[in-house]
Amino acid sequence: MIVRKTVAIINAILTGILVILISTFFASGGIGENYTDQTFVAPEFFAILVIWAIGALLVVWMFFKKSLYLFILSLIITWLSIPVGIKLAAYLAYIFA
């Protein structure tokens, strides 16, 4: 049980840092796309954080299950939620642009 807790915490920290960096980079307009004095020109890219949070909640929910298969699946879903969030945020940016 201690190993699962350690793996879940390390996974949440690593993916959380990565998601914050990616969403902040995209929301600020990337490299050379911010022509205004605003910090965040595309705040819809913060939707990546919401999708990641759903994946992180799955890890917490699966943490209390006995199945190792479901726990590993929830860790994979946490990592897969990052590209899914990027695709969703890009779609939202296309709609609201």
Sequence and secondary structure as in RCSB ss.txt:
>XXXX:A:sequence
MIVRKTVAIINAILTGILVILISTFFASGGIGENYTDQTFVAPEFFAILVIWAIGALLVVWMFFKKSLYLFILSL
IITWLSIPVGIKLAAYLAYIFA
>XXXX:A:secstr
 HHHHHHHHHHHHHHHHHHHHHHHHHHTTSSS   SS S S GGGGHHHHHHHHHHHHHHHHHTSS HHHHHHHH
HHHHHHHHHHHHHHHHHHHHH 
